[in-house]
Amino acid sequence: MKKQLIFSLGLMATFAASAVETPADSDNSPIAALRVFDISGTNAKALEGNELSRSKPREVCLLVGNVPVQDSNTLVQYLQAPAKTKIEMPANMAKVEAENNGQNFLISKTITKAEMPNNRAVFCWRFTKKDPLGEYKLDVQFNDIVFKGLKFKVLK
């Protein structure tokens, strides 16, 4: 099975940053949030909830914000898929390490300060019909700050 990973910071950060408003944003606490976007039009549109259909033009994006940013930053994601799958991405986008079970992945990316408009990082996932349906779990670390228990669901 193949999963296509899209990592974007510029354009995606603009609409993701404006689309994710939580109480944590207002008090400047570090935040990691998942958001589903409809990418069928010219401009991506934020949708409600954390479920996405793999048969529609959708992406789920991780937004990390309100974090101390250095000249060079490390974003690490531990992804747990509902079934065995394969993640493929160019080596210059991120490093992907798969566990033997084919369901758990460690994805790491170095992000420069210049790549983080408004001190926010965005990492987006796009799914195909070959990807497993069900709930995906995600733990995230940005430099020394850890966010646990993020979830999203991929539907038919």
N, CA, C and O of each residue as an XYZ file, in Angstrom:
624
protein
N       0.841     -1.182      0.000
C       0.000      0.000      0.000
C       0.880      1.237      0.000
O       1.982      1.237      0.550
N       0.390      2.256     -0.607
C       1.161      3.497     -0.700
C       0.438      4.626      0.005
O      -0.789      4.714     -0.034
N       1.184      5.462      0.628
C       0.636      6.679      1.218
C       1.478      7.819      0.681
O       2.707      7.756      0.684
N       0.820      8.837      0.231
C       1.550      9.983     -0.298
C       1.576     11.054      0.774
O       0.536     11.457      1.295
N       2.760     11.504      1.094
C       2.912     12.544      2.102
C       3.227     13.854      1.426
O       4.075     13.924      0.537
N       2.551     14.868      1.845
C       2.798     16.192      1.305
C       3.269     17.065      2.460
O       2.571     17.207      3.464
N       4.442     17.644      2.317
C       4.938     18.548      3.345
C       4.971     19.931      2.748
O       5.656     20.177      1.755
N       4.238     20.824      3.347
C       4.230     22.186      2.837
C       4.205     23.161      3.985
O       3.616     22.897      5.033
N       4.835     24.268      3.784
C       4.885     25.261      4.851
C       4.322     26.604      4.427
O       3.645     27.254      5.223
N       4.570     27.030      3.235
C       4.169     28.368      2.813
C       2.676     28.539      2.693
O       2.040     29.067      3.606
N       2.097     28.103      1.580
C       0.683     28.300      1.315
C      -0.188     27.579      2.340
O      -1.145     28.158      2.854
N       0.135     26.327      2.640
C      -0.668     25.553      3.581
C      -0.659     26.212      4.953
O      -1.684     26.230      5.634
N       0.466     26.746      5.362
C       0.542     27.389      6.672
C      -0.393     28.580      6.747
O      -0.947     28.871      7.807
N      -0.572     29.262      5.645
C      -1.431     30.441      5.640
C      -2.862     30.085      5.970
O      -3.458     30.690      6.860
N      -3.440     29.094      5.257
C      -4.836     28.784      5.553
C      -4.982     27.900      6.773
O      -5.997     27.986      7.463
N      -4.010     27.053      7.067
C      -4.110     26.220      8.259
C      -4.028     27.077      9.517
O      -4.758     26.849     10.482
N      -3.152     28.045      9.499
C      -2.998     28.909     10.663
C      -4.269     29.688     10.932
O      -4.650     29.874     12.087
N      -4.921     30.142      9.890
C      -6.145     30.906     10.092
C      -7.328     30.007     10.406
O      -8.308     30.455     11.001
N      -7.245     28.732     10.009
C      -8.382     27.834     10.195
C      -8.402     27.173     11.563
O      -9.456     26.709     11.999
N      -7.286     27.117     12.245
C      -7.233     26.448     13.538
C      -7.193     27.497     14.631
O      -6.140     28.067     14.919
N      -8.316     27.744     15.223
C      -8.401     28.674     16.342
C      -8.879     27.900     17.563
O      -9.965     27.320     17.546
N      -8.095     27.886     18.596
C      -8.462     27.189     19.820
C      -8.163     28.101     20.997
O      -7.460     29.101     20.848
N      -8.692     27.761     22.168
C      -8.372     28.564     23.345
C      -6.871     28.632     23.607
O      -6.374     29.638     24.113
N      -6.148     27.565     23.267
C      -4.707     27.572     23.506
C      -4.016     28.653     22.684
O      -2.997     29.197     23.108
N      -4.568     28.969     21.504
C      -3.977     30.022     20.678
C      -3.970     31.357     21.409
O      -2.995     32.105     21.330
N      -5.041     31.656     22.111
C      -5.167     32.962     22.739
C      -4.248     33.135     23.943
O      -3.881     34.263     24.272
N      -3.870     32.047     24.605
C      -2.985     32.202     25.760
C      -1.531     31.853     25.426
O      -0.691     31.761     26.322
N      -1.238     31.660     24.145
C       0.116     31.382     23.670
C       0.713     30.081     24.182
O       1.935     29.932     24.179
N      -0.112     29.128     24.625
C       0.376     27.798     24.986
C       0.739     27.047     23.711
O       0.094     27.239     22.680
N       1.763     26.193     23.765
C       2.084     25.386     22.586
C       0.875     24.549     22.168
O       0.120     24.063     23.010
N       0.704     24.391     20.861
C      -0.451     23.670     20.349
C      -0.053     22.796     19.163
O       0.777     23.176     18.337
N      -0.663     21.627     19.102
C      -0.600     20.769     17.915
C      -2.035     20.367     17.638
O      -2.736     19.888     18.529
N      -2.468     20.560     16.412
C      -3.851     20.254     16.046
C      -3.879     19.624     14.665
O      -3.030     19.902     13.819
N      -4.874     18.768     14.454
C      -5.106     18.184     13.139
C      -6.314     18.849     12.519
O      -7.284     19.160     13.209
N      -6.255     19.067     11.216
C      -7.375     19.700     10.517
C      -7.502     19.081      9.135
O      -6.498     18.842      8.465
N      -8.727     18.821      8.708
C      -8.998     18.266      7.384
C      -9.322     19.409      6.434
O     -10.060     20.330      6.784
N      -8.760     19.342      5.219
C      -8.985     20.367      4.207
C      -9.525     19.754      2.926
O      -9.082     18.691      2.490
N     -10.488     20.444      2.334
C     -10.988     20.118      1.001
C     -10.067     20.837      0.025
O      -9.981     22.065      0.034
N      -9.380     20.074     -0.814
C      -8.420     20.677     -1.737
C      -8.918     20.608     -3.186
O      -8.120     20.636     -4.123
N     -10.238     20.518     -3.361
C     -10.803     20.394     -4.710
C     -10.793     21.710     -5.481
O     -10.779     21.696     -6.712
N     -10.800     22.826     -4.795
C     -10.837     24.128     -5.470
C      -9.470     24.772     -5.544
O      -8.454     24.157     -5.223
N      -9.466     26.014     -5.968
C      -8.231     26.783     -6.059
C      -7.650     27.037     -4.676
O      -6.439     26.946     -4.473
N      -8.527     27.357     -3.724
C      -8.112     27.578     -2.341
C      -8.624     26.443     -1.477
O      -9.794     26.069     -1.560
N      -7.751     25.895     -0.648
C      -8.152     24.832      0.263
C      -9.137     25.383      1.287
O      -9.033     26.532      1.718
N     -10.104     24.533      1.671
C     -11.136     24.950      2.621
C     -11.108     24.018      3.832
O     -11.162     22.797      3.685
N     -11.023     24.602      5.026
C     -11.031     23.812      6.252
C     -12.412     23.209      6.470
O     -13.432     23.875      6.291
N     -12.428     21.927      6.862
C     -13.674     21.219      7.141
C     -13.763     20.924      8.629
O     -12.754     20.937      9.336
N     -14.960     20.661      9.095
C     -15.161     20.309     10.502
C     -14.745     18.858     10.742
O     -14.873     18.016      9.854
N     -14.253     18.576     11.930
C     -13.943     17.212     12.335
C     -12.596     16.717     11.851
O     -11.870     17.414     11.141
N     -12.281     15.496     12.253
C     -11.005     14.869     11.913
C     -11.198     13.605     11.085
O     -10.398     12.673     11.173
N     -12.262     13.573     10.277
C     -12.500     12.437      9.394
C     -12.372     12.902      7.955
O     -12.821     13.993      7.602
N     -11.753     12.066      7.121
C     -11.648     12.410      5.714
C     -11.881     11.182      4.858
O     -11.512     10.066      5.224
N     -12.499     11.408      3.717
C     -12.745     10.349      2.750
C     -11.571     10.295      1.792
O     -11.155     11.315      1.243
N     -11.040      9.096      1.595
C      -9.909      8.980      0.671
C     -10.361      9.042     -0.782
O      -9.529      9.148     -1.683
N     -11.683      8.976     -1.023
C     -12.194      9.057     -2.394
C     -12.446     10.501     -2.833
O     -12.771     10.748     -3.995
N     -12.300     11.443     -1.919
C     -12.492     12.860     -2.235
C     -11.151     13.583     -2.130
O     -10.243     13.096     -1.456
N     -11.014     14.733     -2.784
C      -9.752     15.481     -2.693
C      -9.609     16.137     -1.312
O     -10.035     17.272     -1.101
N      -9.007     15.405     -0.392
C      -8.864     15.858      0.987
C      -7.436     15.643      1.471
O      -6.732     14.749      1.000
N      -7.026     16.473      2.411
C      -5.763     16.310      3.123
C      -6.036     16.509      4.603
O      -6.908     17.291      4.985
N      -5.296     15.806      5.420
C      -5.319     16.090      6.849
C      -3.966     16.724      7.163
O      -2.917     16.212      6.771
N      -4.012     17.838      7.872
C      -2.788     18.591      8.146
C      -2.547     18.712      9.645
O      -3.468     18.949     10.427
N      -1.305     18.546     10.016
C      -0.852     18.781     11.382
C      -0.328     20.202     11.439
O       0.510     20.599     10.630
N      -0.822     20.961     12.392
C      -0.345     22.321     12.619
C       0.289     22.368     14.001
O      -0.330     21.965     14.986
N       1.509     22.853     14.076
C       2.196     23.056     15.353
C       2.460     24.547     15.472
O       3.046     25.156     14.577
N       2.024     25.131     16.581
C       2.190     26.562     16.759
C       2.437     26.952     18.198
O       2.391     26.117     19.101
N       2.696     28.220     18.401
C       2.984     28.778     19.726
C       4.151     28.053     20.398
O       4.138     27.815     21.606
N       5.150     27.711     19.602
C       6.319     27.003     20.120
C       7.559     27.869     19.916
O       7.619     28.647     18.965
N       8.554     27.741     20.804
C       9.807     28.468     20.587
C      10.477     27.955     19.310
O      10.649     26.749     19.131
N      10.847     28.868     18.440
C      11.435     28.500     17.157
C      12.909     28.882     17.144
O      13.288     29.991     17.521
N      13.730     27.930     16.698
C      15.166     28.161     16.571
C      15.512     28.308     15.090
O      14.637     28.183     14.233
N      16.762     28.569     14.792
C      17.174     28.654     13.386
C      16.950     27.326     12.673
O      16.569     27.301     11.503
N      17.189     26.215     13.384
C      16.951     24.875     12.854
C      16.100     24.113     13.868
O      16.450     24.049     15.046
N      14.986     23.538     13.418
C      14.025     22.880     14.302
C      13.773     21.457     13.825
O      13.890     21.156     12.638
N      13.425     20.589     14.767
C      13.140     19.204     14.424
C      11.681     18.891     14.720
O      11.199     19.098     15.833
N      10.989     18.390     13.703
C       9.612     17.925     13.844
C       9.632     16.414     13.682
O      10.027     15.900     12.635
N       9.202     15.699     14.725
C       9.169     14.240     14.698
C       7.734     13.800     14.920
O       7.054     14.284     15.825
N       7.277     12.868     14.078
C       5.922     12.333     14.200
C       6.001     10.819     14.341
O       6.734     10.156     13.608
N       5.244     10.283     15.282
C       5.115      8.833     15.416
C       3.698      8.491     14.984
O       2.738      8.773     15.701
N       3.569      7.888     13.819
C       2.272      7.582     13.224
C       1.960      6.105     13.393
O       2.783      5.244     13.082
N       0.751      5.820     13.895
C       0.263      4.454     14.020
C      -0.919      4.295     13.073
O      -1.966      4.911     13.270
N      -0.749      3.465     12.043
C      -1.807      3.210     11.067
C      -2.694      2.070     11.562
O      -2.244      1.254     12.367
N      -3.946      1.994     11.100
C      -4.851      0.935     11.548
C      -4.514     -0.439     10.964
O      -4.985     -1.455     11.474
N      -3.713     -0.482      9.914
C      -3.297     -1.740      9.293
C      -1.955     -1.500      8.605
O      -1.490     -0.366      8.490
N      -1.354     -2.579      8.158
C      -0.062     -2.484      7.488
C      -0.177     -1.595      6.251
O      -1.133     -1.699      5.483
N       0.807     -0.726      6.074
C       0.829      0.185      4.931
C       2.273      0.547      4.615
O       3.203      0.076      5.270
N       2.442      1.370      3.626
C       3.776      1.810      3.232
C       3.737      3.320      3.039
O       2.815      3.846      2.415
N       4.718      4.004      3.564
C       4.827      5.451      3.377
C       6.014      5.709      2.466
O       7.132      5.265      2.727
N       5.746      6.433      1.400
C       6.815      6.783      0.473
C       6.879      8.295      0.334
O       5.860      8.959      0.145
N       8.075      8.823      0.428
C       8.277     10.258      0.233
C       9.727     10.494     -0.144
O      10.605      9.706      0.209
N       9.976     11.568     -0.853
C      11.361     11.889     -1.200
C      12.198     12.106      0.063
O      11.733     12.703      1.034
N      13.415     11.619      0.033
C      14.302     11.716      1.201
C      14.563     13.155      1.616
O      14.833     13.418      2.788
N      14.487     14.091      0.676
C      14.745     15.487      1.039
C      13.556     16.134      1.747
O      13.683     17.244      2.263
N      12.403     15.463      1.780
C      11.229     16.011      2.475
C      11.214     15.621      3.947
O      10.937     16.450      4.815
N      11.511     14.361      4.220
C      11.530     13.870      5.599
C      12.146     12.482      5.602
O      12.204     11.806      4.575
N      12.597     12.076      6.758
C      13.140     10.731      6.935
C      12.032      9.863      7.520
O      11.415     10.230      8.521
N      11.778      8.713      6.898
C      10.727      7.805      7.353
C      11.363      6.491      7.774
O      12.096      5.867      7.007
N      11.072      6.078      9.006
C      11.523      4.783      9.508
C      10.293      3.971      9.869
O       9.445      4.427     10.637
N      10.191      2.758      9.312
C       9.049      1.884      9.581
C       9.441      0.816     10.592
O      10.549      0.281     10.551
N       8.514      0.512     11.504
C       8.730     -0.612     12.402
C       8.420     -1.894     11.633
O       7.796     -1.849     10.572
N       8.853     -3.027     12.162
C       8.684     -4.310     11.478
C       7.236     -4.666     11.181
O       6.970     -5.379     10.213
N       6.295     -4.192     11.987
C       4.890     -4.550     11.780
C       4.254     -3.817     10.599
O       3.141     -4.159     10.198
N       4.927     -2.829     10.039
C       4.406     -2.095      8.896
C       3.260     -1.160      9.221
O       2.636     -0.609      8.314
N       2.973     -0.973     10.504
C       1.879     -0.095     10.929
C       2.362      1.156     11.638
O       1.640      2.152     11.695
N       3.563      1.122     12.174
C       4.079      2.233     12.965
C       5.282      2.858     12.262
O       6.166      2.162     11.761
N       5.289      4.199     12.241
C       6.314      4.923     11.497
C       6.834      6.099     12.306
O       6.075      6.776     12.999
N       8.130      6.333     12.210
C       8.759      7.507     12.795
C       9.174      8.398     11.627
O       9.971      7.996     10.780
N       8.632      9.602     11.593
C       8.861     10.527     10.489
C       9.516     11.775     11.062
O       8.955     12.416     11.950
N      10.685     12.122     10.567
C      11.382     13.290     11.109
C      11.774     14.245      9.985
O      12.114     13.835      8.875
N      11.713     15.518     10.313
C      11.976     16.582      9.346
C      12.650     17.737     10.065
O      12.222     18.129     11.151
N      13.694     18.281      9.471
C      14.318     19.500      9.970
C      13.679     20.678      9.252
O      13.562     20.686      8.026
N      13.266     21.672     10.029
C      12.587     22.846      9.482
C      13.352     24.093      9.921
O      13.635     24.271     11.105
N      13.677     24.937      8.974
C      14.362     26.183      9.319
C      13.339     27.227      9.771
O      12.150     27.129      9.467
N      13.822     28.203     10.486
C      12.957     29.295     10.951
C      12.298     30.009      9.768
O      11.141     30.420      9.856
N      13.028     30.154      8.674
C      12.498     30.825      7.482
C      11.307     30.072      6.877
O      10.470     30.673      6.204
N      11.232     28.760      7.117
C      10.136     27.943      6.589
C       8.894     27.969      7.480
O       7.915     27.278      7.198
N       8.929     28.754      8.543
C       7.831     28.763      9.505
C       7.188     30.140      9.618
O       7.481     30.885     10.554
N       6.312     30.485      8.671
C       5.627     31.772      8.786
C       4.808     31.817     10.074
O       4.145     30.840     10.424
N       4.852     32.917     10.758
C       4.122     33.086     12.027
C       4.510     32.037     13.066
O       3.715     31.715     13.949
N       5.725     31.505     12.966
C       6.220     30.488     13.903
C       5.314     29.266     13.976
O       5.099     28.715     15.055
N       4.782     28.841     12.836
C       3.935     27.650     12.760
C       4.485     26.706     11.702
O       4.933     27.125     10.635
N       4.437     25.418     12.028
C       4.843     24.384     11.074
C       3.601     23.599     10.675
O       2.714     23.358     11.494
N       3.549     23.204      9.409
C       2.415     22.436      8.900
C       2.945     21.229      8.136
O       3.871     21.343      7.333
N       2.347     20.077      8.396
C       2.702     18.833      7.712
C       1.400     18.189      7.280
O       0.541     17.923      8.120
N       1.231     17.933      5.989
C      -0.045     17.428      5.466
C       0.090     16.028      4.886
O       1.125     15.648      4.339
N      -0.999     15.276      5.029
C      -1.070     13.907      4.522
C      -2.192     13.810      3.500
O      -3.273     14.364      3.696
N      -1.928     13.106      2.416
C      -2.950     12.822      1.405
C      -3.037     11.302      1.268
O      -2.014     10.621      1.205
N      -4.247     10.780      1.221
C      -4.459      9.339      1.191
C      -5.035      8.886     -0.143
O      -5.765      9.625     -0.805
N      -4.691      7.649     -0.531
C      -5.211      7.059     -1.760
C      -6.067      5.846     -1.410
O      -6.171      5.463     -0.245
N      -6.673      5.252     -2.421
C      -7.531      4.082     -2.215
C      -6.754      2.875     -1.707
O      -7.356      1.914     -1.227
N      -5.453      2.907     -1.804
C      -4.625      1.797     -1.328
C      -4.326      1.889      0.164
O      -3.835      0.925      0.752
N      -4.611      3.018      0.779
C      -4.320      3.199      2.202
C      -5.414      2.582      3.057
O      -6.583      2.595      2.673
N      -5.046      2.042      4.214
C      -6.046      1.405      5.072
C      -7.058      2.397      5.648
O      -6.733      3.539      5.975
N      -8.285      1.916      5.756
C      -9.347      2.691      6.399
C      -9.211      2.545      7.905
O      -8.646      1.565      8.389
N      -9.724      3.512      8.643
C      -9.735      3.412     10.092
C      -9.052      4.583     10.762
O      -8.746      5.601     10.141
N      -8.824      4.402     12.058
C      -8.268      5.474     12.878
C      -6.739      5.445     12.876
O      -6.119      4.403     13.090
N      -6.160      6.594     12.634
C      -4.714      6.786     12.691
C      -4.405      7.582     13.955
O      -5.125      8.519     14.301
N      -3.329      7.201     14.639
C      -2.916      7.900     15.859
C      -1.569      8.561     15.603
O      -0.718      8.028     14.891
N      -1.399      9.734     16.203
C      -0.200     10.517     15.943
C       0.301     11.168     17.227
O      -0.442     11.873     17.910
N       1.559     10.927     17.543
C       2.256     11.655     18.599
C       3.302     12.516     17.907
O       3.932     12.083     16.941
N       3.485     13.732     18.401
C       4.333     14.707     17.721
C       5.315     15.316     18.713
O       4.977     15.564     19.870
N       6.533     15.552     18.244
C       7.506     16.302     19.030
C       8.087     17.392     18.144
O       8.582     17.126     17.048
N       8.018     18.625     18.636
C       8.653     19.760     17.968
C       9.754     20.242     18.897
O       9.477     20.776     19.971
N      11.003     20.055     18.486
C      12.155     20.301     19.349
C      11.939     19.556     20.661
O      11.920     18.325     20.651
N      11.776     20.246     21.795
C      11.616     19.563     23.082
C      10.168     19.463     23.550
O       9.918     18.963     24.647
N       9.227     19.915     22.765
C       7.820     19.923     23.184
C       7.097     18.732     22.563
O       7.165     18.516     21.353
N       6.403     17.961     23.405
C       5.734     16.734     22.966
C       4.221     16.907     23.032
O       3.685     17.450     23.998
N       3.548     16.440     21.993
C       2.079     16.437     21.917
C       1.656     14.992     21.671
O       2.112     14.364     20.715
N       0.791     14.468     22.523
C       0.366     13.070     22.393
C      -1.128     12.971     22.152
O      -1.902     13.864     22.498
N      -1.508     11.851     21.545
C      -2.923     11.509     21.447
C      -3.705     12.175     20.333
O      -4.929     12.262     20.426
N      -3.055     12.645     19.292
C      -3.793     13.199     18.155
C      -4.333     12.041     17.314
O      -3.676     11.011     17.166
N      -5.533     12.220     16.768
C      -6.161     11.142     15.997
C      -6.919     11.708     14.811
O      -7.424     12.830     14.851
N      -6.991     10.909     13.753
C      -7.863     11.214     12.623
C      -8.318      9.897     12.023
O      -7.712      8.849     12.249
N      -9.387      9.967     11.261
C      -9.985      8.751     10.710
C     -10.093      8.866      9.197
O     -10.550      9.878      8.667
N      -9.662      7.806      8.509
C      -9.761      7.741      7.056
C     -10.946      6.848      6.705
O     -11.025      5.694      7.127
N     -11.868      7.416      5.920
C     -13.078      6.713      5.497
C     -12.987      6.389      4.012
O     -12.153      6.935      3.289
N     -13.859      5.492      3.576
C     -13.901      5.107      2.169
C     -14.310      6.283      1.330
O     -14.406      6.166      0.108
